[in-house]
């Protein structure tokens, strides 16, 4: 069975930029794997770290259940997402367990370091999948399947300098938008957090607005989209291996 693994930084990141694509692949019979690297412990101004991490873990599990995904627990606290040996060994173990043909992860340039460090971890973990002398934590045997990494849109569809970022391809999520909304709605604790810290009056509406902007970038008659940019194939698979083409739209010239 074909397999896709989403590796993102925090609870609700998958729901903002990748859940629609995962749902579309699920419809085609793909096995779905879901990982947040960080536990979300800093995502509240009301509850303490331990309470917040527990709340957000349950929210993530509910969302993954709606998706029908295999759930992998987080490996570190918020703002402890570093490209180091400990984190890499744990993310690499998940990659070997999931045996993905597609890895979805953050943009290489994004508005915060947790996102970019998660991207780095995901890329190297994908590379290490078939390296027998690299030891994961826990130990997992190597896998040698071809894999493609696709990078999501940066938060706000903009690079850190404010430049609008246009993806290479877009997945229409019109037919799964209600389930994507329900998945993001599982993260109800984030309404207070995002409103108080990032001035998002409605995080659900923010998601719709951002996906609507991606849809308009696509050049196709769709309302909502998720954008993706393919990582260089070297070290991962053949140059023409591009399985997201099953559902992706590309601009015509």
Secondary structure, DSSP 8 states (H G I E B T S, - for coil): --EEEEEESSTTHHHHHTHHHHHHHHHTT-EEEEEESB--TTS-SSS-HHHHHHHHHHHHHHHHHHHT-EEE---B-TT----SHHHHHHHHHHHHHHT-SEEEE--SS-SSHHHHHHHHHHHHHHHGGG-TT---SS---------EEEEE--GGGB-TTS-B---SEEEE-GGGHHHHHHHHHT-TTHHHHHHHHH--S-HHHHHHHHHHHHHHHTTSS-S-EEEEEE---TTTS-TT--GGGGTEE----
